[in-house]
Amino acid sequence: MARKVIDEPSEDIVANAKKDRAARRNPFARIALFIRQVIGELRKVVTPTRKELFSYTGVVLVFVVIMMALVSLLDWVFGLGVVWVFGNPK
């Protein structure tokens, strides 16, 4: 048997929509809410220990050196390809 569809929104949805509309009208309330949420998120931040900090720094530096080598190698290879295709200008 088919279910009957109700076209009227539930009371919860109506109440939430009214709250949302009221909050949208006041920009200062939205700014205050944003600042409260930022402070709440910043309280969750965990500062790394000295050992972790040195470890993370080492990983980043090694990655940067590897990427520099890769980009330099590609630049050199493409440079050779350009000279081979177009010749050496004199």
N, C-alpha and C positions, 0 to 999 in steps of 0.2 A: 504494500500500500504506500502511496506517495506521501511525503511529509508536507505539512502545510508551511509555507514560507511567510514569515512575518516581515512586513515592510517597515515597521517602526523600529528605530534603534533602541537598544537597551538603555536603562537609566545610567549605567556605568559609562557608556560611551558618551552620552549627552553631558554628564558631569565632567568628564575628562576634557571634552571639547570646550566647555565653558571655561575651565581652568586655563587651557591652552590659549584661548582667545584673550582672556584677562592678562595673562603673562605677556602676550605679544604686544599689548598696547603700551606697556610701561618699559621703555628702553633701559631705565636705570635698574629695574628689577632683573632684567636679562643680564646686564653687566655684572650685577652683584652675584647672580647665580653662576656666571662664568668664573668669576674670581674665586668663589667658594669651591667650585669643582677643580680649578687649577691647584688651589692649596691642598685639597684632598688628594690629588694625584701626586703632588710633590712630597707628601708625607709617606708615600709608598716607596719612594726612591731609596735604594740601598747603596751607600758609598762603598766602593771596592776597597779591599785591604791593600796594603803597600805591595805585598807579593803579587796579588791579582793585577794591580795597576802596572807593575813592571812587566808582567806576562803579557797583558793586552798591548802595551806599548811595543814590546818586541815583535809580537805578531803583526801589528800594523806596519812597523818599519820593514820587516821582511817582505810583506806583501807589496809595499810600495817599491822596494828595490826590484822585486821580480817583475812588476808591471813596467817599471822603467826599462829593464832589460828587454822585455817583450816588445815594447813600443819602439825602442832603438833598433832592434833587429828588423822589425817590419819596415821601418823607415829606410834602413840600409838596403833591404831587399827590393823595395819599390823604387828606390833611387837607381839601383842597378838595372831594373826593368825599364825605367824611363830612358836611361842612357842607351840601353840596347835597342829600344824601339826608335828613338829619335836621333840617336848618334850623339857624339860629343861635340858641343859647339866650340868653334875656334875663334 
